[in-house]
Structure formats: structure tokens, C-alpha cells
Amino acid sequence: MAETKFKGYIGTYTKGDSKGVYSFTLDTNEGKIEDIQVAAELGNPTYLAISKDNRFLYSVVKEGDTGGIAAFSIGDSGSLTPINSQVLTGAPPCYVSVDSKNRMVFGANYHQGLVQSHLINQEDGSVLPYASIREHEGSGPDPRQEKPHTHYSELTPDEKYLAVCELGIDAVITYAVEEDGTLTQVNLLPVKAGSGPRHLVFHPNRDIAYVMTEFSSEVIVLNYNPENGNFSEVQYISTLPEDFKENNQGSAIHISADGRYVYAGNRGHNSIAVFSVDSGSGELTFVEHTSTEGDWPRDFEIDPSGKFVVAANQESGNVVLYARDEVSGRLTLITSDITVPYGVCVKFLNY
């Protein structure tokens, strides 16, 4: 019998009423979110990563004037039990990811302009001290690009390379990853000046990637060469209506499991832009904008069934549930009155 209830987590900024990482259950039979609770109390767990076997959750963490990555074990009910954390003086990372074998965890640090790797203790899932840190250099034309601001770091589908979005210097950088966690830069693709590449998602079965830009509010379609880790530009397409001239900052980007639709978040326009994927070129065609029914949609996620989308509005503190049409890609609002304060990241367990 197919699974009908999916456990998810929301990372937050711990200000106002927020306590840390929240858990919830999506009931796909009923089309509702339930059992929202604080799963772990910690400082600014703004991004989360879940091991492929669902045994461990890794989170960004701020501890006083230090920041780093925290590890938790995931219980049968979805409860989180702290294991350990690895922190250094300074601002915490803004992104964390883990490999499929739970051997390494990676972080991208926006404030410090660097990418980092850690090995994971295979006995208990704890994070070991830094294996490799690579600092970036440069700047961009936007006033917010006064220095490097690394925003994303995640392995390529074959896990040979680490793909990195460098918002501060308008670049997508590729690192080779050694067995001991050492990172060695192998490629740097400059993208449009002032665009601010923020997050990247790979097509599930083709050598194509999609980058969301924060400043220019565009999706960049890239061809990816798995032989050498190189990217090349294919297309730029706006995530905004032509007549929208107010402040907007691009946020998250996700792709459906069948690779047919790409979804991109707009903070300011407060919408999710939906695009269809050309089955030949991988290029995008705009489908629709869907309101996020709140302010500053920082992240969203397609549920494991592919039939729902859960979005978190950071500033209005509400979580929104949509039904997703798997044929047309379109989203239909179900509810927008679920409260989770300062939500930043949405993740589901792997099913």
C-alpha cells in the first residue's frame, strides 16, 4: 500500500516566537498538514539536510558568536535527538547538504564567502571537524556584492563534484571532492553580472541544471558536463511579470521528480513561478505565477508523492499547502493559515 503520510521539517530564524526546527506531517489522503511541533530547539537552523537513509538530520546552527553544522538522529516518530555540532568563530553557514552514503556534509557560508566540507563519523552520524575550507575572491556590480557570498553547495548527481553558487561574484563554481573531503576547484562559470546566483537544482535524468538568481530574478538553464564538472549557459528566463517593478529577490528553486516542471520562488512579488521543461533542450517556458498568500516565501518543497507543494513565508510566518497537478504543473491553493514563525527551509524525509 502506498504511503499517504509524509514527515517533514521546517528550519527557521529563531527570532520572535520561533524555537528552532519544526516537524509536521502531510496527510495526502486528507490534503492537510498536521502535527506541527518543535522538533529541536537551537539557534537559527536556517537550512536542513536529511540523510538518504532518514537516520540523520544536519542543520545550520548559530551558537553565540560561533556558527557551524549540527547533527541529529531521527527517531521513528520523526523526533530529533542532538548528536553534536562543529562550529567556528563567525557567522554560520546558510546552506547544508549531505552525500547519499552519509560520509560527508557540506556547507556554504554567505557571510564569510566560503565553502566547507566535513567527514561524518560512520558509527553515530556525528560531524567531524572541518576537512576542507575554500574561500572565494572577488565582487560584483550590485551594492550587495561587495565581496563573495557563497549561497549553495551540493554534490552533482554522480557525486564526483560539488556545485557551488557564488552570489557575491556571479559565478557557479565546481569542486572535485576527494575521499578525505578535500575540495579542489576545477571550474568557474561566470554568469550575468549582477544576477546573484543563489540556488541550483539538477534535472533528475539529464545533464542539465537550473540556477535561481536572487538579484535579477531569473532562472539560468545550464548544460552540465559530468566528465569534467563544467557548466555552460543555455537560457535566461525571468521569474517575474514584465510589469512588476518593485523589489524582488529570488529564493528557492525545485524541479518535479519527472523533470517536467521547474518551480522558482519570488520574495517581494510573493509568488512561485512555474515553468515547463522542454523534453529536448531542457529550456523553460513560463506556465503561471501562484501567490504564496504571505510575505517573503523563502523556501518550498514538492512532497514525495509529487501531488502537493508546501511553502514557507518567512516574514508573515505562515506555511501554505498547494495541490499540484502532475500533468499541467499548476498549483491550487488548499490552505494558507498554518503558523510556523520565520520559516526558511522545507524538507521531507526520503520515501
N, C-alpha and C positions, 0 to 999 in steps of 0.2 A: 504494500500500500504506500502510495506517495506521501512524503512528508507534507504536512499542512501548517505546521507551526515552526517559525524560524526565530532563533535568538539573535538579537543584535545589540550593538553597543554604540554609545554616543560620547565622544570626547568633547570637553568644554574648556572655556576660560573660567577659572574659579574666582569669579568676582560676583557681586550681588548675592543671589541665592544659590549659586552653583557650588556643588560639593566635590565634583571630580568626574569619574567615569560613570555614566548611567547605562543600565541594561533595560531591554524591552523585549517583548515577544510580538511578532507579527503573525496574526491568525489569518491565513489566506482563505480559509472557508468563510469566515465571517467578514473579512475585509476590514480588520481593525487592529490597532496597536494597543497592547495591554501590558500589565505587569511592569510598569516603569518604576525603577528604583535605583538608588545609588549603589553601584557595584563595588566601587573603590574610591576612597577619599584620598586625593593627592592634589598637588598644586599644578594647575594649568596642563592637564593631559590633553593637549590640543590635537594630537594625532595619534592614531592607534594602528597596530598591525597584529594580525592573528595568524598563528602558525597553521600550516596546511592540515595538520592532524587535530586541530582545535584544542590542543593541550595547553597552549600558552598564548598570552596576550602581552604585547610590548607597547609601551606608551611613552610619549614625550613626558618629561616631568621637570618641574621647577622646584628647587629646594633652597629657600633663602636666596643667596646671591650666586647659587650654582644651578646648573641645568644639565640634563642628560636624558638617559633612557631607563625606564623602569620595567621590570619583568613581573608577570603574574601567572599563576596557574589557574586554569579554568576548570571549575567544578562541574559535576553532572547537571546541576540546575542552572549553570551559567554564572555561578558565583565566582568572584575573583579573590585569590589569596596572594598577598605580596610575596615575592621571592627575593628580589634585591634591586638595586639601582646602581648605575655608573654615571657619575656627574663630574663636571669640571667647572671651575670658576667662569662666570659669564652667563649670557643668555642661553636658554635651552634650544634644542633643535625645533624646527617647525614641521618636520616630516620624519616618519619612521617606517621602515619596511623590513621584511624578513624573507629569507630564501625558502624554497619548498622543502628542504631537508632539515630546516631548523638548525643550521650550522652557523649562520651569520645574520646579524641585524645591521641595518644601515640607517644613518641619519643625515638630514640636510639642515644646515643651520643658517637661517635667514640673516640674523643679526651679525654673525661672525663670518659669513661668506665662505663656508667650508662644507665639505662632505666628509663623513666619518664611517668607519666600519668597526664592528666588534665581532669577536667569536662568541659562540654560545656554549655554555657547559652542557655536554650531552647527557649528563647524569640528571640534572634537575632543571634545565632550562634557564639558568641564571645567565646574566650578561657579564662577560669578562671585560677587563679594561680595554681601552681603545687599541685596536690592531693597526689602524691606519687613519691618518687625518690629512686631507689635501685642501689647502687654502687657495682660493681663486684671486685673480688680479684684474683690475680694470674698472670701468664705469660706463654709464650710458647717458643719453641726452636728457632724459627725464630727471627733474629735481630729486626724485626718489631713487635714482640710480647713481648716487654719489659714490658708491662702492659696490663690490659684489654682494649679492643677496641670493644665496642658494635656497631654492624653494622645494625641490623634489629630488629624490634619489631612489631608484628602484631597478631591480635586475631586468635585463632583457628576457624575452620568453625562454631562450635556451640557457639562461643564467651564466653565460660566458662574460657578459659585460654589465656594468652599472650605468644606466642612463640618468643624466642629471640635468635639471632645468636651472639655469642661472639667470634669474630675473634681473639682477643688477647690471649684467654686462651683455644681455641679449644673446645668449648662447645656449645650445644644447651640447653637453659635454659627455663623452663616453670614456669610461674607465675599464680596463681589464681588471679582473678580480682573481687574485692568487688564492691558493688553498689556505694560506695563513692569514687571509684578509687584506693583504697589501693591495692598494689601489694604484694603478698606473694609467695615466691619461693616454688614450690612443687617438682621440679625435675631438675636434671642437668645431661645431657648425654655427657660424654667426647667422642670426635671424634678423628680421627687420628692426632697425634702430628704434629704440623707444617702445617696442612692443611689450617687453617684460614677460618672457615665457615663464609660466608658473607651474603647471602640472602637465603630465603626459600619460597617455594610455595607448597600449599596443592593440592592434587588431588581433582577435583571438586565433585566426588561422592564416594570416598573410603577413608579409614583411612590410607593414605599414604602421606608422604611429601618428597620433593626433595630439597636438600641443595646444593647451589653452593659454592665451596671453592675458595678463592682468591689466595692462595699461591700454592696449589697443583693442581689447575685447574682440579677439579673433581666434579662430581655430586654424592652426597651421597643420596641413597634411604633409607628412614626411614619408619618403621611402626609406627603408632600413635595410642595410646590407649586413646579414649575420656573419659573413665571412670575416669582416674587419671592424665591425661596430660603427660604420659610418652612416650618417643620415644625409638626405638631400631633400630640398624643398620641392613640393608638388603644387600646393594651393594654399591661398589665404582666403578665409571667408568670415565675414563679420557675424557676431552673435547678437547684434542689436538691430532694431528697426532703423531705417535710414534717417527718419525724422527725430530720433532720440538724441538730444544734445546735452543732457545733464550728466552729472558724474556717474560713471560706472566703472567697476573693477571686476574683471573676470575672476571666477573662483574655480570650481571643480569641473572635471571632465570625466565621463564614463562612457562605456560602449556596451551594447547588449551582447549577450553570450553568443548569439548567432552572427555578430559582426555587421548587422544590417542598419543599426541606428546608433548615432553618437548624440550624447546629451551634454550641454555645457551651461554652467551657472553664471548668472549675471547679478552682481551685487550693485544695487543702485536702480537699475531697471527692474530688479527683483523678479527675475524670471528664470526659467530653464528653457534654453533654445534647443530644439530638436532638429536633427539633420538625418537624412537618409544617406547611406553609403553606396556609391556606385560599385556594382559587383565586378566590374573590370578594372577601373583605375583606382578605386578606393577614394575618389574625390567625393566631396559632400554637396548635397543640395538641401537648402533650408525647407523645413516642414512647417514648424509653428513655434510660437512662444507660449509658454504656460506660466501664469502668475504663481509666485511662491506664497502668496497670501500672507506676507510678512516682510520684515526688513532684513536685508543683508544675508541672502542664502549662501552660507559658507561651504556647505557640502550637501551631497545627496548620494543615494546608492540604489541600484536596482536590486531587488530581493532575489534570493536563489531560484525562485520559480520563474522569474522573468516577467511576472504579471503585475508587479507593484513597484513603486518608487517611493522612498522615504527621504524627505528633505528637511534640513535643519536651518532655520533662520536665526542667525547669531544675535542680532540686536533686538528683535521682537520676542525672542525666547520661545518660539513655537515650532513644533515639528509637524510636517504636513505629509499626509498619505495620499498617493495617487494610484488609480488603476492604470495599468499600462497595456495598450493594445499591441500585441506582439506582431500583428500584420502591418498596421499603419505607423507604429511607433508613437502614436499620440498618447498624451496623458490626460486623465479625467480626475478632477478633484474628488476625494472621498471625505476627508476631514482635515481641518487646519487648526484645531483647538487643543492640541496636545502640548503640554508645557514641559520644556527642558531648557533651562536658562543657559544662554551663551553657547549654544551648540556649534561645534566647529568641524566635527568629523563623524561620519556614519559608517559603521562596518557590521557585516553579518558574519556569523560562523560559516564555515565551509560545509556544504551539503552535497 
